[in-house]
Amino acid sequence: MGMPVSLHLRGDGVDALAAARAVEEAFGVLREMDSVFSTYRDDSDLMRLRRGQVQLAQCSPLVEESLRIGEEAHELTKGAFTTLLPTGAGDLAFDPTGLVKGWAVDRASVPLRRLPGISFCVNAGGDLLVGAHDDLPVSGPDAILWRVGIEDPRDRQRIASTLTLARGAVATSGTAARGAHLYDPVKGELVGHPGSVTVTGPTLLWADIWATALFVGSESTREAFARSATDYLSTAL
């Protein structure tokens, strides 16, 4: 997926063999998603589809599912999120990578959640998902908490705020790290204004979608977020 992914486990009385198997299964999911959606691999389903070498029905079912998620996201965000992105040739092409990272991490977390007494954190390019087995509390002295720093987009050496999570996702979109790389489908142009938007919520898929949409979108997108994404919170810096 063109980014580093790290996985961390915490807990007492860890079954090392079970943990190793769960971690391998989690990375197996990530490798599968990369083989299907990578824009850096000529043999990925996505790139073969874009070149016309295969039809949608010949691709992994994940590709069709990404189309469905993208259409839902486009509607919910009032057009601020899209899976049709500019190419180097100056046209638009199907590119669901804006949702794949969060979706991949959510899917990879499934085997980790089955580990008794274990809390985990998966970090994918700075966006992350924290979770745990159901036997662990979300608050109180026995809860396993993770501290997450939110970078100041105007001074990347500074932490603007800190979150403490037992469970949940954190995604940030902005221009501080990669410049004007986010596309506004309503205006048909890349967005270059400074700042960032961080979204927290139950899944990294939708936290990442909404972070992108809120950074590039208009007031109608912000109203849609307040109305429909009631399990998510956003912070603009």
Residue, then its C-alpha position, 0 to 999 in steps of 0.5 A: m500500500g506504499m506505506p509502513v505498517s506497524l502492529h503492537l500488542r499489550g497485555d498480561g499472560v500472552d499466549a505467544l504462539a496464539a499471538a504470533r499466529a494472529v499477527e501473521e494472519a493480520f499481515g496476511v490480510l494486509r498483503e492480500m489488500d496490497s495485492v488487490f489494490s496497490t497502485y505500485r504493482d503492475d500485477s494488482d487487480l486494480m492496475r490490471l482492471r485500469r489497463g483493461q486486461v481484466q473485467l470487474a467480474q474477474c477481479s477479487p470481490l474486494v474490488e466490487e466491494s470497494l466500488r460500493i463503499g466509494e459510492e456510499a462515501h461519495e453520497l454521505t459526504k455530499g460529493a467530497f469523497t471520490t474514488l475517481l482521482p487524477t492520473g499523471a495523464g491528466d484524466l480521472a481513473f478509478d482509484p479507491t486507495g483513499l479508503v483501502k488503507g483504513w479498510a485494510v486495517d479494520r479487516a486485519s484487526v479481526p484476528l487480533r480481537r480474538l486474543p484474550g487479554i490483549s490490546f493492540c494498536v495498528n499504525a498505517g502511515g500515521d493513521l491508527l486503530v486501537g482495539a482489544h478482546d472483549d474481556l478487557p474493559v474500556s475504562g477503569p484501572d484495568a483498562i489498557l490505554w494508548r496515548v496518541g499524539i496529533e501533529d501540529p500541521r504548521d510545526r511538525q515537530r510539535i504535538a498539538s494535542t493528545l488522545t487517550l484510547a482504549r478502543g477506536a480509530v484515529a485518522t488525519s488528512g492534510t497537506a503538511a506531510r505530502g503537500a497538495h495531494l488531496y483532490d476536491p471532486v466538487k471543484g475538480e482540483l487539488v487542495g493546497h490550503p494549510g491545516s489538517v482534520t483529524v477524525t476519531g471513531p469506531t472504524l479506520l475506514w470511515a474515520d479516514i474517509w471523513a477526514t479526507a472529506l472534511f479537509v477538502g469539503s464545504e459546509s454541506t459536507r460538515e453538516a452531513f458529518a454532524r448529521s450522519a456520522t454521530d459515532y465520530l468526532s472531528t478536530a480541525l487544526 
